[in-house]
Amino acid sequence: MATTAEAGLSAMQALALIGVSGVGAQYLAWRFRMPAIVLMLAAGLALGPVTGLLVPSRDLGSLVGPMISLAVSVILFEGGLTLSFKKLADARLGVRRLVYIGGPLGWALSTLALMWVGGLSWQSSLVFGGVLIVTGPTVIAPLLRQAKLVSRPAQVLQWEGIVNDALGALAAVLALQIVVVVTSGAFWGRALGTVALGTGFAFVLGLVAGRGLVIAFRRHLVPEYMKVPILFVAVLGVFSIADTGLHESGLLAVTIMGLVIANADLPSYSEIYRFKEHATILLVSGVFILLAAGVDFGMISQLNWRAAVLIAVIILVVRPATVMLSLLGTNMTMKERVLVALTGPRGVVLVAVSGIFAERLVAQGVTDGVLVAPLAFVLVLTTVLLHGFTLAPMARALGLTSGDKPGLLIVGGSAFTTGLAQALEKIDVNVLITDGNRDHLRLAREAGIETFYGDVLSEAAEHNVEFIAYSTVLVASDNDAYNTLVATDLAPEFGRETIWQLARHKEDRPRHALPSQLGGQGIGGNRTLAQYLDLLADGWTFRTTRLTDEYTLDQWREARPGVIPLAQLSGDRLQFITDPDDMSHEDGLQIVSMIPPELVEQIRQDSADAARLRQNARQEANDAREKQG
């Protein structure tokens, strides 16, 4: 009887296995704080060439190529949706340089490296050099989330990865047309005209499709529940139509389409983007599993020592030279340029497109075209591993991250939030208080707390607040409706488990109760801002306490009757306390609480007594030493 590996999986089993392993790898990466791409590649290799359990060509047949192509089109469209010109701000010049100058320069340098170092023919070098322009948005996005980069270098890397992915594929198309002209004696004008016509058609198609959808959405010609399905189908249709005219031009069309929609200020943009983001996570997982599972170790064994040297040159010479020369004269600091220059991971598009062009080079009689696909995979694997484990430490060393300290974003300035912020800063928590009323921030400014004057949901906040520095949000303004709006809006970005909100007035009454999907999590006691302010007016104060093996949670509770625990810090994880009874002892746990006035006086008296005892002990010790002397 044939084994599972010999018999193969059904298409349904293969798709289920791809989905479970891809999403499972992403979850494990989040759980253990590892680069997700590394785990996805490892899972694909384990399922494919290592065990033979999943062989895409056997289990899915001819569907593999179209599935990867359509998935890449959705991924690049979602990337285009992130390219808002308003968010680009002062990174705009750097992005333009990396596209206008960095693209052609990187193509030229990569081609020379492939010829002189890799030993490839000029035909393979020219085509593969064009593909090497890409830097992989599917890899960049999770790396940026992990590394917590500051805004400008993060924007540059994100824009470069998305825009140059489409341009790199088109550069390879142009290079292939040149190879066809030279090897077959075809007419130059016709070949170049085909590329120009196909590229122009893809650009116009993406622009028209994007504008058409924007007009339809604005004029309410499409109901809300149909917007995302229509958008999804439109992406597939635009990609297929453009790709029929010129292979790989569909990538440009969907990127332009996403760019148009991203900058149209649609009221439904947030819902559209969130759905596409979720779809992209699924597709990225699936594509990486498919590509890794389809790797043939026999092809990789064709590579020799020159391949290793070539990959080192591309990573350590070609990429840095391209970036540093392109960014000359921009407003980016030298540290930012170095970080961008040493960050160039490759991803899905490079592997997928390289496989296609490798086949076409061989069909044109270019024998070393067979080396393009294994070189591409080894380069992706090397850069993913390298940047996956080094980007965050390198960014920290250059001072281009939000730091390792836990961060809290507080919405609403008041005596309560100022006192809480002061207590949290004592235990090394990075706090920012925002408010649209300047007077509400006066106490925080006087206390030296970092503040932002303005609406936290505004474009000004996007430009001036490093949101990535804050992992937790407390919404505590004096406007209950605004608090609910902010908590609901920020939840998808920060994660609902990190959004907290003070109790609303009358929220315990059925007439005023809201659905669970609105607002943030409640803090133990369900007190409103007014109630906390009353406590402060009555003499309550904030205090921080560290638990140890000698001073346990039970001892703290016994010594602090009536205390109101607000938040706890364990390592770098800050949490507000929902139920004080659920707290558990942990060595090193730090608790921020409010203590009543009678305890304040007791602690003050205990401190004074302890100080007197210390003073007496020092005096007696000095007297004893004098007598012995």
C-alpha positions in Angstrom: 0.0 0.0 0.0 1.4 3.4 -1.0 2.4 5.8 1.8 0.8 9.2 2.1 3.9 10.9 0.6 3.9 8.5 -2.4 0.2 8.7 -3.1 0.1 12.5 -2.5 -2.6 14.7 -1.0 -5.9 15.7 -2.5 -6.2 19.3 -3.5 -8.4 20.0 -0.5 -5.9 18.3 1.9 -3.0 20.2 0.4 -4.8 23.6 0.7 -5.8 22.9 4.3 -2.2 21.9 5.1 -0.9 25.0 3.5 -3.3 27.2 5.4 -2.8 25.6 8.8 1.0 25.5 8.5 1.3 29.1 7.2 -1.0 30.7 9.7 0.4 28.4 12.5 3.9 29.6 11.6 2.8 33.3 11.9 1.1 32.6 15.2 4.2 30.9 16.6 6.4 33.8 15.4 4.1 36.2 17.3 4.1 34.0 20.4 7.8 33.6 20.6 8.8 36.9 19.0 10.6 35.4 16.0 10.6 36.6 12.4 7.5 35.1 10.8 9.1 34.7 7.4 11.8 32.4 8.9 9.2 30.1 10.4 7.1 30.0 7.2 10.1 29.1 5.1 11.1 26.4 7.6 7.6 25.0 7.6 7.5 24.9 3.8 10.9 23.2 3.6 9.9 20.6 6.2 6.6 19.8 4.4 8.1 19.7 1.0 11.7 18.7 0.1 12.5 17.3 3.6 9.5 15.0 4.2 7.8 14.9 0.8 4.4 15.3 2.5 3.5 18.3 0.4 4.6 18.6 -3.3 2.8 21.5 -4.9 3.3 20.3 -8.5 2.0 16.8 -7.6 -0.9 17.8 -5.2 -2.1 21.0 -7.0 -0.9 20.5 -10.5 -1.2 23.3 -12.9 -3.0 25.5 -10.4 0.3 26.4 -8.6 1.4 29.0 -11.0 -1.9 30.9 -11.3 -2.5 30.7 -7.5 0.9 32.3 -6.8 0.5 35.0 -9.4 -3.0 36.0 -8.2 -1.9 35.9 -4.6 1.0 38.2 -5.4 -1.3 40.6 -7.2 -3.5 40.9 -4.1 -0.4 41.3 -1.9 0.9 44.1 -4.1 -2.5 45.8 -4.2 -2.7 45.7 -0.4 0.8 47.2 -0.5 -0.5 50.0 -2.7 -3.3 50.7 -0.2 -0.6 51.6 2.4 1.0 54.2 0.2 -0.6 57.4 1.3 1.2 60.5 0.1 0.0 62.3 3.3 1.8 59.8 5.5 5.0 60.0 3.4 5.9 63.4 4.7 9.6 64.1 4.8 10.5 60.6 3.4 9.2 61.6 0.0 12.5 62.7 -1.5 14.3 59.5 -0.3 11.6 57.3 -1.8 11.8 59.1 -5.2 15.6 58.7 -5.2 15.4 55.0 -4.5 12.9 54.5 -7.3 14.2 56.9 -10.0 18.0 56.5 -9.3 18.1 53.4 -7.1 16.1 51.2 -9.6 18.3 51.7 -12.7 21.5 51.9 -10.6 20.7 48.7 -8.7 19.8 46.9 -12.0 23.2 47.9 -13.5 25.3 47.0 -10.4 23.4 43.7 -10.0 24.0 42.8 -13.7 27.7 43.5 -13.4 27.9 41.4 -10.1 26.1 38.5 -11.8 28.5 38.6 -14.7 31.8 39.2 -13.0 31.3 37.5 -9.7 28.6 34.9 -10.5 30.0 33.9 -13.8 26.5 34.1 -15.6 26.1 35.0 -19.2 25.1 38.5 -20.0 21.6 37.4 -21.0 20.9 35.8 -17.6 22.6 38.6 -15.8 20.6 41.3 -17.5 17.3 39.6 -16.8 18.0 38.5 -13.3 19.6 41.9 -12.5 16.3 43.5 -13.3 14.4 41.2 -10.9 17.0 42.0 -8.1 15.6 45.5 -8.0 12.8 44.2 -5.8 13.2 44.2 -2.0 10.0 42.3 -0.9 7.1 44.1 0.9 5.9 40.8 2.1 9.1 40.5 4.2 9.6 44.2 5.0 6.2 44.7 6.6 6.6 42.0 9.4 10.2 43.0 10.0 9.2 46.7 10.5 6.5 45.6 13.0 9.1 43.6 14.9 11.9 46.1 14.8 9.7 49.2 15.8 11.5 51.5 13.5 11.0 55.3 13.6 8.8 56.7 11.0 11.2 58.0 8.2 13.3 54.9 7.5 10.3 52.7 7.9 8.3 54.7 5.3 11.3 54.6 2.9 11.7 50.9 3.2 8.0 50.2 2.9 7.5 52.4 -0.2 10.6 51.2 -1.9 9.6 47.6 -1.4 6.1 48.0 -2.9 6.9 50.3 -5.8 10.1 48.6 -6.9 8.5 45.2 -6.8 6.4 46.1 -9.7 9.2 48.0 -11.5 11.6 45.1 -11.0 9.3 42.7 -12.8 8.9 45.2 -15.6 12.7 45.7 -15.8 13.1 41.9 -16.2 10.4 41.9 -19.0 12.4 44.6 -20.8 15.6 42.7 -20.4 14.0 39.5 -21.7 12.8 41.4 -24.8 16.4 42.5 -25.4 17.6 38.9 -25.1 14.9 37.8 -27.6 15.9 40.5 -30.1 19.6 39.6 -29.9 19.2 35.8 -29.9 16.5 35.6 -32.6 17.4 38.6 -34.7 13.9 40.2 -34.2 13.2 43.8 -34.9 14.4 46.1 -32.0 11.6 48.6 -32.4 8.9 46.0 -32.3 10.3 44.4 -29.1 10.7 47.7 -27.3 7.4 48.9 -28.5 5.7 45.8 -27.1 7.2 46.6 -23.6 6.3 50.3 -23.8 2.7 49.6 -25.0 2.2 46.9 -22.3 3.6 49.0 -19.5 1.5 52.0 -20.6 -1.6 49.9 -20.9 -1.1 48.5 -17.4 -0.5 52.0 -15.9 -3.7 53.4 -17.5 -5.7 50.3 -16.6 -4.7 50.6 -13.0 -5.4 54.3 -12.9 -8.8 54.0 -14.6 -9.9 51.0 -12.5 -8.9 52.8 -9.3 -10.6 56.0 -10.2 -13.7 54.1 -11.3 -14.0 52.3 -8.0 -13.4 55.6 -6.1 -16.2 57.3 -8.0 -18.6 54.3 -7.6 -17.9 54.2 -3.8 -18.3 58.0 -3.3 -21.6 58.1 -5.2 -22.9 55.2 -3.2 -23.4 53.1 -6.4 -22.1 50.1 -4.4 -23.7 49.0 -1.0 -21.3 48.8 1.9 -21.5 45.0 2.2 -20.5 44.7 -1.5 -17.5 47.0 -1.5 -14.9 44.6 -0.3 -16.0 41.7 -2.6 -16.1 44.0 -5.6 -12.7 45.3 -4.8 -11.3 41.9 -4.5 -12.7 40.7 -7.8 -11.5 44.0 -9.5 -7.9 43.3 -8.4 -8.0 39.8 -9.9 -9.6 41.1 -13.1 -7.2 44.1 -13.5 -4.2 41.8 -12.9 -5.4 39.2 -15.4 -6.2 41.7 -18.1 -2.9 43.6 -17.8 -0.9 40.4 -17.6 -2.6 39.1 -20.8 -1.1 42.1 -22.7 2.4 41.9 -21.2 3.6 39.3 -18.7 4.2 40.7 -15.2 2.7 44.1 -16.1 -0.3 43.1 -13.9 1.9 43.8 -10.9 2.2 47.5 -12.0 -1.5 47.8 -12.7 -2.7 46.5 -9.3 -0.1 48.6 -7.4 -1.3 51.8 -9.3 -4.9 50.8 -8.5 -4.1 50.5 -4.8 -2.2 53.8 -4.8 -5.2 55.6 -6.3 -7.7 54.2 -3.7 -5.3 54.9 -0.8 -5.1 58.6 -1.6 -8.8 59.1 -2.4 -9.9 59.7 1.3 -12.8 57.2 1.0 -15.0 57.0 4.1 -14.9 53.2 3.8 -11.1 53.1 3.5 -10.4 51.7 7.0 -12.8 48.8 6.5 -11.4 48.0 3.0 -7.8 48.2 4.2 -8.4 46.0 7.2 -10.0 43.3 5.2 -7.2 43.4 2.6 -4.6 43.3 5.4 -6.2 40.1 6.8 -6.4 38.6 3.3 -2.8 39.4 2.7 -1.7 37.7 5.9 -3.4 34.5 4.6 -2.0 34.8 1.1 1.6 35.6 2.3 1.5 32.5 4.5 0.2 30.3 1.7 2.6 31.6 -1.0 5.7 31.2 1.2 4.6 27.6 2.1 4.0 26.8 -1.5 7.3 28.3 -2.7 9.4 26.6 0.0 7.6 23.3 -0.4 8.3 23.3 -4.1 12.1 23.8 -3.7 14.2 21.2 -5.5 17.4 20.6 -3.5 18.8 19.0 -6.7 18.6 22.4 -8.4 20.3 24.2 -5.5 23.1 21.6 -5.6 24.0 23.0 -9.0 25.3 26.1 -7.3 29.0 26.4 -6.5 31.2 28.6 -4.3 30.8 31.5 -6.7 27.1 31.6 -5.7 28.0 32.2 -2.1 30.4 35.0 -3.0 27.8 36.5 -5.3 25.1 36.6 -2.6 27.6 38.2 -0.2 28.4 40.9 -2.9 24.7 41.6 -3.6 24.0 42.0 0.1 27.2 43.8 1.3 28.2 45.8 -1.8 25.5 46.2 -4.4 22.7 47.1 -2.0 24.7 49.5 0.1 26.2 51.2 -2.9 22.9 51.6 -4.6 21.2 53.1 -1.5 24.1 55.4 -0.4 24.5 56.9 -3.9 20.8 57.3 -4.4 20.2 59.1 -1.1 23.1 61.6 -1.5 21.7 65.1 -0.9 18.5 64.0 0.8 17.4 65.1 4.3 17.9 61.6 5.7 20.6 61.3 8.4 23.7 59.1 7.9 22.3 56.6 10.4 19.1 56.3 8.5 20.9 55.8 5.2 23.1 53.1 6.7 20.1 51.3 8.1 18.3 51.4 4.7 21.5 50.4 2.9 21.9 47.3 5.1 18.3 46.3 4.9 17.3 44.6 1.6 15.3 41.4 2.2 13.9 39.7 -0.8 10.5 37.9 -0.8 7.7 36.3 -2.7 7.9 38.3 -5.9 11.6 37.6 -6.4 11.1 33.8 -6.2 7.9 33.7 -8.2 9.1 36.0 -11.0 12.6 34.4 -11.2 11.1 31.0 -11.8 9.1 32.3 -14.7 12.0 34.1 -16.3 14.4 31.2 -15.8 12.1 29.0 -18.0 11.9 31.7 -20.7 15.7 32.1 -20.7 16.2 28.4 -21.2 13.6 28.4 -24.0 15.7 31.1 -25.7 18.7 28.8 -25.6 20.4 30.5 -22.6 21.6 27.4 -20.8 22.7 29.0 -17.5 19.1 30.4 -17.1 18.5 27.2 -15.0 20.6 28.8 -12.3 18.4 31.8 -11.9 15.6 30.1 -9.8 17.9 28.4 -7.3 20.0 31.6 -6.9 16.8 33.5 -6.2 15.7 31.1 -3.6 19.0 31.0 -1.8 19.1 34.8 -1.9 15.6 35.0 -0.4 16.5 32.5 2.3 19.8 34.3 3.2 18.3 37.8 3.4 15.3 36.6 5.3 17.4 34.9 7.9 20.0 37.7 8.0 17.6 40.7 8.3 15.0 38.8 10.3 17.5 38.4 13.2 19.6 41.5 12.7 17.3 44.4 11.7 16.0 45.0 15.3 19.4 44.9 17.0 21.0 47.1 14.3 18.2 49.6 14.5 18.6 49.8 18.3 22.3 50.2 17.9 21.8 53.1 15.6 19.1 54.7 17.8 16.4 54.4 15.2 13.8 52.5 17.2 11.2 53.5 19.7 13.3 51.7 22.3 12.8 48.6 24.4 10.8 50.3 27.1 7.1 49.5 27.3 5.0 52.4 26.1 1.6 53.8 27.1 -0.4 56.2 25.0 -3.0 58.1 27.2 -5.8 59.9 25.5 -7.0 62.7 27.8 -5.1 65.1 30.0 -6.2 65.5 33.7 -4.8 65.3 37.2 -5.6 61.6 37.2 -3.7 60.8 34.0 -0.8 63.0 35.0 -0.4 61.3 38.3 -0.7 57.9 36.7 1.9 58.9 34.1 4.3 60.0 36.8 3.9 56.7 38.7 4.5 54.7 35.5 7.6 56.7 34.5 9.1 55.7 37.9 9.1 52.1 36.7 10.6 53.0 33.3 7.4 53.1 31.2 7.4 55.5 28.3 4.2 57.6 28.5 2.6 60.1 26.1 -0.5 62.1 27.0 -2.6 63.5 24.1 -5.5 65.9 24.3 -7.3 68.3 21.9 -7.6 70.9 24.7 -4.3 72.6 25.5 -5.4 73.5 29.1 -5.9 69.8 29.9 -2.2 69.2 29.2 -0.9 72.0 31.5 -0.3 69.7 34.5 1.4 67.1 32.4 3.7 69.6 30.8 4.6 71.1 34.2 5.4 67.6 35.5 7.7 67.0 32.5 5.5 64.3 30.9 5.6 64.1 27.1 2.5 65.5 25.5 0.8 65.9 22.1 -1.7 68.7 21.6 -4.3 67.6 19.0 -6.7 64.9 18.1 -5.1 61.5 18.4 -7.1 60.4 15.3 -6.0 63.3 13.1 -3.4 63.3 10.3 -1.3 65.6 12.4 -1.0 62.8 15.0 0.0 60.4 12.2 2.8 62.7 11.2 4.0 63.7 14.7 3.4 60.7 17.0 5.5 57.6 16.8 2.6 55.3 17.5 4.9 52.3 17.1 6.6 53.3 20.4 3.4 52.6 22.4 2.1 49.1 22.9 -0.8 50.0 25.2 -3.5 52.6 25.1 -5.6 54.1 27.9 -8.5 56.3 26.8 -9.4 58.6 29.7 -10.7 61.9 28.4 -13.7 63.7 29.9 -15.9 62.8 26.8 -17.3 59.3 27.0 -18.5 59.3 23.3 -15.0 60.3 22.1 -13.4 57.7 24.3 -15.5 55.0 22.8 -14.7 56.3 19.3 -10.9 56.3 19.9 -10.9 52.9 21.6 -12.9 51.4 18.7 -10.8 53.0 16.0 -7.4 52.1 17.4 -8.3 48.5 18.4 -7.6 46.9 15.0 -4.2 48.6 14.8 -3.0 48.1 18.4 -4.9 44.9 19.2 -8.1 44.9 21.3 -6.2 43.3 24.2 -4.1 46.4 24.6 -6.9 49.1 24.5 -8.3 50.2 27.9 -11.0 52.7 28.6 -12.3 54.3 31.8 -15.9 53.5 32.6 -18.6 55.6 30.9 -21.2 57.5 33.0 -24.3 55.3 33.4 -22.8 52.5 31.4 -24.2 49.9 33.9 -27.8 50.9 32.9 -29.3 48.8 30.0 -30.4 52.0 28.2 -26.8 53.2 28.0 -25.0 49.8 27.5 -23.0 49.4 24.3 -22.1 46.2 22.3 -18.9 44.5 23.4 -17.2 45.3 20.0 -17.3 49.1 20.8 -14.9 50.7 23.2 -12.0 49.3 25.1 -11.5 47.0 28.1 -12.6 48.2 31.5 -10.3 48.7 34.5 -11.2 47.0 37.8 -13.8 48.9 39.8 -15.4 50.5 36.7 -14.8 54.0 37.9 -15.3 57.0 35.7 -12.8 59.8 35.4 -14.9 62.0 37.7 -14.7 59.3 40.4 -10.9 59.0 40.1 -10.6 62.8 40.3 -12.8 62.7 43.5 -10.5 60.2 45.0 -7.5 62.4 44.3 -9.3 65.4 45.8 -9.9 63.3 49.0 -6.2 62.7 49.4 -5.7 59.4 47.5 -2.3 59.2 45.8 -0.4 56.9 43.3 2.2 54.4 44.5 4.4 51.8 42.8 5.4 48.6 44.4 7.8 45.8 43.3 7.0 42.2 44.4 9.9 39.9 45.4 10.2 36.5 46.9 10.5 38.2 50.3 7.6 40.6 49.7 4.7 38.7 48.1 1.4 39.7 46.7 -0.4 38.4 49.8 1.8 40.5 52.0 1.2 43.6 49.9 -2.5 43.1 50.1 -2.3 42.7 53.9 -0.2 45.8 54.3 -2.4 47.9 51.9 -6.0 47.4 52.9 -8.4 49.3 50.6 -5.8 49.9 47.9 -7.0 50.2 44.3 -4.6 48.4 41.9 -4.6 50.0 38.5 -1.8 48.5 36.4 1.0 45.9 36.5 4.3 45.7 34.7 5.8 42.2 34.1 9.0 42.5 32.1 8.1 44.8 29.2 4.4 43.9 29.3 2.2 46.6 30.7 -1.4 45.7 31.6 -4.2 47.4 33.4 -5.9 45.3 36.0 -9.5 44.2 35.1 -10.1 42.0 38.2 -7.8 42.5 41.3 -8.7 39.0 42.5 -7.1 37.5 39.4 -3.7 39.0 40.1 -1.0 36.4 40.8 2.4 36.7 42.5 5.4 37.0 40.1 8.9 37.9 41.2 9.8 41.3 39.9 6.1 42.2 39.1 5.6 46.0 39.6 2.2 47.3 40.6 0.8 50.8 40.2 -2.0 51.5 42.6 -4.0 54.3 44.3 -3.8 54.3 48.1 -6.2 56.0 50.5 -5.1 59.0 52.6 -4.9 57.0 55.9 -2.4 54.7 54.2 -0.5 57.6 52.9 -0.1 59.0 56.4 0.9 55.6 57.7 3.5 55.1 55.0 4.8 58.6 55.7 5.1 57.8 59.4 6.7 54.4 58.8 9.2 56.1 56.5 10.0 58.7 59.1 10.4 56.0 61.8 12.6 54.0 59.6 14.7 57.0 58.8 15.1 57.8 62.5 16.1 54.1 63.2 18.7 54.3 60.4 20.1 57.6 61.8 20.3 56.2 65.3 22.0 53.0 64.0 24.6 55.0 62.1 25.3 57.2 65.2 25.6 54.1 67.4 27.9 52.4 64.9 30.2 55.5 64.8 30.2 55.6 68.6 31.2 52.0 68.8 34.1 52.5 66.3 35.4 55.5 68.3 35.4 53.4 71.5 37.2 50.5 69.8 39.7 53.0 68.4 
